[in-house]
Amino acid sequence: MTPVSSRPDPKMSLDQIRAEIERRNPAEPEFHQAAREVLETLAPVLAARPEYADPGLVERLIEPERQIIFRVPWTDDNGRVHVNRGFRIEFNSALGPYKGGLRFHPSVNLGIIKFLGFEQIFKNALTGLGIGGGKGGSDFDPQGRSDAEVMRFCQSFMTELYRHIGEYTDIPAGDIGVGAREIGYLFGQYRRITNRWEGGVLTGKAAGWGGSLIRPEATGYGNVLFAEAMLRARGEELAGQTAVVSGSGNVAIYTIQKLTALGATPVTCSDSGGYVVDEKGIDLELLRQIKEVERGRVSTYAERRGGSARYVPGGRVWEVPADVALPSATQNELNADDAATLIRNGVKAVSEGANMPTTPDAVDLLQQAGVAFGPGKAANAGGVAVSALEMTQNASRMAWKADHVEAELARIMTDIHTTCAETAERYGVPGDYVAGANIAGFERVADAMLAQGII
């Protein structure tokens, strides 16, 4: 037996933990990035509260409680069999059942789902609503597929996933590629297999059968409210500001809607082909017709809008001068060069509607330049917050009015901003919303983990 005095120290340094993450999770750069970004901000809290350094708390937080990978076979309209891969990462349930969306996109792999699930732990903790962190999805691409093909895929996906979810266990929702159509097919198959109307097992349902009003709008609305709170903390108002928004999906559309409602002027939207800039402000109804009804490209917007709008193929939306930037498309879409351009053009605030859309070096540049920066785990938490409110409505068999849900969303986003700002101040980094969000979320999860023992 090794003498006690010569045993290795069970406490690992943050540098050692980072190295161990990369060793144990090879070829998962998005997960490495997400974990590194959190770990780099935890040194002050670990120094102030040594109980968090033992016994292996951070190491347990980094390791998912459960990782599920499964085959998803389905048949297209021509009778050809396709095989996709499904994922569900149940990352941490210390605060409540796993909660997080499903993403259907060709880019989906294990590392991306783990990065999203890890971010979800802190995001969900910041809402204060008693939900743990998880994420899932598939490398299936719903773009260009018929409704019948999407239905068959969703039914095959749920035929495996149903074993692992439940309203007290794990509650998926939508994400990129998973909207009301997909949630409907998934819920129908769950109901068919289980013979239960378990409304709380999925969120993002249509309002007519258990969904919550304001849920489709919540991520975009919440991000704008967070940006507004950051500006107010600096003595400015959102009204009258010009905003650049990336993306043209659900988050971008409702970001544009809320910006307009609060008196700002959103002048851009984008997709993988390029971006549109509209000096008069984005015509939301035209954009929704093209994207939601016709499932078309943003280039069509410029063609129909006329003189005030132009399409820039292959361009980067961040080259358009603006006061506020709201990345709302996908991870790592705003890099250091983009950040430098935004800074030169006088940007005052950047608030993340997507998950980890800003690269670490871009975040550093923005913060060094004094730009207010709202990280996604705080700024886009409105979506999961209203998902939790949907679960509450399902449990009570009640449906809330839209104004009540929106008021709750506004309250939650205000609380998140306050929590992040006060936590950053308490740990000596005032105005650093990244550190504030990471530390506040970590403290809430860590306290629950310590109370529940080493599991």
KARA-V741163 format. One record per residue. N is the residue number from 1. RES is the residue in one letter. PSI is psi in radians with two decimals (* if undefined). Layout:
n/res/psi
N/RES/PSI
N/RES/PSI
//
This chain:
n/res/psi
1/M/2.39
2/T/2.26
3/P/2.52
4/V/-0.70
5/S/-0.39
6/S/0.06
7/R/2.58
8/P/2.62
9/D/2.14
10/P/-0.28
11/K/2.20
12/M/2.49
13/S/2.86
14/L/-0.63
15/D/-0.70
16/Q/-0.68
17/I/-0.75
18/R/-0.78
19/A/-0.67
20/E/-0.65
21/I/-0.80
22/E/-0.59
23/R/-0.73
24/R/-0.26
25/N/1.15
26/P/2.66
27/A/0.63
28/E/1.16
29/P/-0.60
30/E/-0.70
31/F/-0.74
32/H/-0.79
33/Q/-0.80
34/A/-0.76
35/A/-0.73
36/R/-0.73
37/E/-0.66
38/V/-0.84
39/L/-0.61
40/E/-0.31
41/T/-0.08
42/L/-0.20
43/A/-0.78
44/P/-0.70
45/V/-0.59
46/L/-0.59
47/A/-0.66
48/A/-0.50
49/R/1.47
50/P/-0.34
51/E/-0.40
52/Y/-0.29
53/A/-0.09
54/D/2.42
55/P/1.80
56/G/0.56
57/L/-0.85
58/V/-0.71
59/E/-0.68
60/R/-0.63
61/L/-0.59
62/I/-0.46
63/E/2.14
64/P/2.53
65/E/-0.54
66/R/2.40
67/Q/2.08
68/I/2.19
69/I/2.33
70/F/2.78
71/R/2.45
72/V/1.62
73/P/2.49
74/W/2.86
75/T/2.28
76/D/-3.12
77/D/-0.26
78/N/0.10
79/G/0.10
80/R/2.38
81/V/2.31
82/H/2.64
83/V/2.02
84/N/3.06
85/R/2.29
86/G/2.62
87/F/2.55
88/R/2.08
89/I/1.95
90/E/1.68
91/F/-0.87
92/N/2.24
93/S/0.40
94/A/-0.60
95/L/-0.18
96/G/-3.06
97/P/2.64
98/Y/2.42
99/K/2.23
100/G/2.76
101/G/3.04
102/L/2.30
103/R/2.15
104/F/1.86
105/H/2.53
106/P/-0.42
107/S/-0.15
108/V/2.28
109/N/-3.13
110/L/-0.74
111/G/-0.70
112/I/-0.75
113/I/-0.64
114/K/-0.70
115/F/-0.76
116/L/-0.72
117/G/-0.67
118/F/-0.81
119/E/-0.65
120/Q/-0.53
121/I/-0.87
122/F/-0.70
123/K/-0.85
124/N/-0.66
125/A/-0.67
126/L/-0.46
127/T/-0.41
128/G/0.34
129/L/0.21
130/G/0.88
131/I/2.43
132/G/-3.04
133/G/2.32
134/G/2.98
135/K/2.78
136/G/-3.07
137/G/-2.84
138/S/2.76
139/D/0.24
140/F/2.43
141/D/1.89
142/P/-0.23
143/Q/2.17
144/G/-0.02
145/R/2.59
146/S/2.86
147/D/-0.67
148/A/-0.68
149/E/-0.76
150/V/-0.71
151/M/-0.80
152/R/-0.68
153/F/-0.85
154/C/-0.67
155/Q/-0.71
156/S/-0.74
157/F/-0.82
158/M/-0.44
159/T/-0.48
160/E/-0.77
161/L/-0.53
162/Y/-0.46
163/R/-0.35
164/H/-0.04
165/I/2.92
166/G/2.78
167/E/-0.27
168/Y/0.11
169/T/-1.07
170/D/2.18
171/I/1.70
172/P/2.89
173/A/-2.89
174/G/2.93
175/D/-2.73
176/I/2.25
177/G/-0.03
178/V/1.76
179/G/-2.75
180/A/-0.63
181/R/-0.89
182/E/-0.73
183/I/-0.69
184/G/-0.82
185/Y/-0.70
186/L/-0.79
187/F/-0.70
188/G/-0.74
189/Q/-0.68
190/Y/-0.79
191/R/-0.69
192/R/-0.76
193/I/-0.74
194/T/-0.30
195/N/0.67
196/R/2.42
197/W/1.58
198/E/1.39
199/G/-0.56
200/G/0.08
201/V/-0.41
202/L/2.50
203/T/2.86
204/G/0.28
205/K/2.80
206/A/2.58
207/A/-0.48
208/G/-0.26
209/W/0.94
210/G/-0.07
211/G/2.96
212/S/2.38
213/L/2.59
214/I/-0.11
215/R/-0.79
216/P/-0.58
217/E/-0.28
218/A/-0.73
219/T/-0.84
220/G/-0.79
221/Y/-0.84
222/G/-0.68
223/N/-0.71
224/V/-0.69
225/L/-0.65
226/F/-0.75
227/A/-0.73
228/E/-0.72
229/A/-0.69
230/M/-0.72
231/L/-0.74
232/R/-0.61
233/A/-0.34
234/R/0.18
235/G/0.35
236/E/2.90
237/E/2.68
238/L/-0.64
239/A/2.35
240/G/-0.13
241/Q/2.65
242/T/2.42
243/A/2.44
244/V/2.33
245/V/2.30
246/S/2.74
247/G/2.98
248/S/0.36
249/G/-2.78
250/N/-0.86
251/V/-0.79
252/A/-0.74
253/I/-0.79
254/Y/-0.36
255/T/-0.83
256/I/-0.73
257/Q/-0.79
258/K/-0.66
259/L/-0.81
260/T/-0.75
261/A/-0.53
262/L/0.16
263/G/0.09
264/A/2.97
265/T/1.75
266/P/2.20
267/V/-0.01
268/T/2.79
269/C/2.91
270/S/2.91
271/D/-2.96
272/S/-0.27
273/G/-0.40
274/G/-2.80
275/Y/2.81
276/V/2.39
277/V/2.26
278/D/1.86
279/E/-0.45
280/K/-0.11
281/G/2.49
282/I/2.26
283/D/1.78
284/L/-0.72
285/E/-0.70
286/L/-0.76
287/L/-0.76
288/R/-0.67
289/Q/-0.78
290/I/-0.77
291/K/-0.73
292/E/-0.60
293/V/-0.90
294/E/-0.25
295/R/0.78
296/G/-2.88
297/R/2.75
298/V/-0.34
299/S/-0.57
300/T/-0.57
301/Y/-0.84
302/A/-0.66
303/E/-0.71
304/R/-0.48
305/R/-0.62
306/G/-2.58
307/G/-0.55
308/S/-0.24
309/A/2.52
310/R/2.61
311/Y/2.33
312/V/1.70
313/P/2.33
314/G/0.06
315/G/3.02
316/R/2.17
317/V/-0.42
318/W/-0.12
319/E/-0.11
320/V/2.15
321/P/2.38
322/A/2.83
323/D/-0.58
324/V/2.41
325/A/2.34
326/L/1.54
327/P/2.11
328/S/0.43
329/A/-1.30
330/T/3.12
331/Q/2.54
332/N/0.67
333/E/-0.21
334/L/1.88
335/N/-3.04
336/A/-0.68
337/D/-0.71
338/D/-0.75
339/A/-0.75
340/A/-0.69
341/T/-0.80
342/L/-0.76
343/I/-0.78
344/R/-0.59
345/N/0.09
346/G/0.46
347/V/2.45
348/K/-0.56
349/A/2.50
350/V/2.20
351/S/2.21
352/E/1.97
353/G/-0.51
354/A/3.09
355/N/2.05
356/M/0.85
357/P/-0.22
358/T/2.23
359/T/2.72
360/P/-0.71
361/D/-0.52
362/A/-0.72
363/V/-0.80
364/D/-0.81
365/L/-0.78
366/L/-0.77
367/Q/-0.70
368/Q/-0.53
369/A/-0.02
370/G/0.28
371/V/2.34
372/A/2.17
373/F/2.06
374/G/1.90
375/P/2.62
376/G/-0.65
377/K/-0.35
378/A/-0.88
379/A/-0.58
380/N/0.39
381/A/-0.13
382/G/-0.58
383/G/-0.90
384/V/-0.50
385/A/-0.80
386/V/-0.48
387/S/-0.74
388/A/-0.63
389/L/-0.57
390/E/-0.73
391/M/-0.71
392/T/-0.76
393/Q/-0.71
394/N/-0.74
395/A/-0.56
396/S/-0.03
397/R/0.65
398/M/2.67
399/A/2.14
400/W/2.67
401/K/2.71
402/A/-0.70
403/D/-0.54
404/H/-0.77
405/V/-0.75
406/E/-0.63
407/A/-0.70
408/E/-0.71
409/L/-0.80
410/A/-0.70
411/R/-0.77
412/I/-0.76
413/M/-0.65
414/T/-0.74
415/D/-0.70
416/I/-0.79
417/H/-0.79
418/T/-0.77
419/T/-0.81
420/C/-0.79
421/A/-0.78
422/E/-0.65
423/T/-0.76
424/A/-0.72
425/E/-0.75
426/R/-0.55
427/Y/0.29
428/G/0.34
429/V/1.07
430/P/2.42
431/G/-0.08
432/D/1.62
433/Y/-0.44
434/V/-0.92
435/A/-0.74
436/G/-0.77
437/A/-0.80
438/N/-0.80
439/I/-0.75
440/A/-0.78
441/G/-0.74
442/F/-0.79
443/E/-0.74
444/R/-0.76
445/V/-0.75
446/A/-0.73
447/D/-0.73
448/A/-0.71
449/M/-0.77
450/L/-0.70
451/A/-0.50
452/Q/-0.01
453/G/3.13
454/I/1.71
455/I/*
//
